[in-house]
């Protein structure tokens, strides 16, 4: 299994799958309407999520996605986000890692960018 196969992104509302490996929520806020026992999480990496300021600025506006990605990657390079990324990389060394988020459009969300950063060690 290559490193790119070891990290995947899914919605936290989707049912767990047997091959999820370690399931880590990467949102700063707890997902609405989801009971903690239904999430089946191994960890909650709040510090790997975008800052509240960056999240509000982005607002999931497609025209801001590229700049959001640049700003988010800059945040991930600084503590405490960098430490959270390092912990995620340690999990990948142990096996598959599934990054979970409540974002509807995974292609425009932070978890996809975070997965790229985790893979790039």
N, C-alpha and C positions, 0 to 999 in steps of 0.2 A: 504494500500500500504506500503510495507516494504521499508526501507531505500535503499536497493539495487535496488529496482524497481524504486525509485525516481531519480536515476542518470543513465543517459545513454550517450553513445558516438556515434556520427554520423559524417559524412563528411559534411562540410559546403556547398559543392556543391549540396547536396541532397535537394530536395524540402522540405520546412517546412511541418510538419504534425500537425494536430490539438492537439495531445496529447504531443507535445514537451515540454510544460511548458516554463520555462525561457530558452532562447537560448543564450548561452555564447560562444563566440569564445575564444579558449585557445591557440592560436598561437601567437608568438611574431610579426610575419610579416603578413601583409594583404595578403590573398590568391590571387594568380594571376588570372586575367581574371574575377574576381567577382566584380560586382558593389555593392557599399555599400547598396543601396536600395533593392537589390536582396537577401541580406544575412538575412534579417529579424531578426536582433540581438537585444537582450535586454541589452547586455553588451559585452565588450571586455576585458578579463582578461589577458593582456599581461604579467603581473608579475607572473602568474601561469605557464607560458611556460618555457621550459628549457633555460638556459643561451645560448647566441650565441656560447660561447666556447664549452659547452657540446654538443650542437646540431651539431656543425662542427665535433667534435671528434667522435660522434656516427655515423653520416652519414647513418643511417638506415641499418647498417651492422648487420645481424642477429646474428653473433657470438659475438657481443658486447652488445646485448640487456640486458642480465642479469646485467652486470656491469653498463650499462646506467641506469637501474632502480634503482640501489643502489645510484648512484651519483645524479640522479634526486630527489629521495626521500630526500637525504641530503639537496639539494637546497631548497626543499619545506618546510623544517623545519626552515629555516632562513628568516628574513625579506629581501625584501618585499614580497617574495613568500608566506610566512606563512600568512601574512595579506590577500593576495588574496585567499588563501585556506579558511580562516575563512569567507570571504564574500561569497564564493561558498557554504559553509556549511549553512550559514544563508538563502540562496536561497532554499536549500533543505528542510529546516524547513518550508518553505512557500508552497512547492509543488514540482512537477517534475522539474528536471534540465537536460537539454541536453547540453553536452559539445561538441563543434564543432571544427573540425580541418580539414586542407587541406591534411593531410597525407593520402596516398593511402591505406596503409595496417594498418588498425586500430589495429590489433592484435600485431603489433610491434611498435606502436606509443606511444607517451607520454600521450595522452588523456586517454587511458585505465588505465595507472598507476595513473594519477591524479584522475580519478573516484574512484579508490580503496582508495586513501588517503582521499578523501572527504567523502566517506562512513564510514571510520573508526574513526569517532569522538566519 
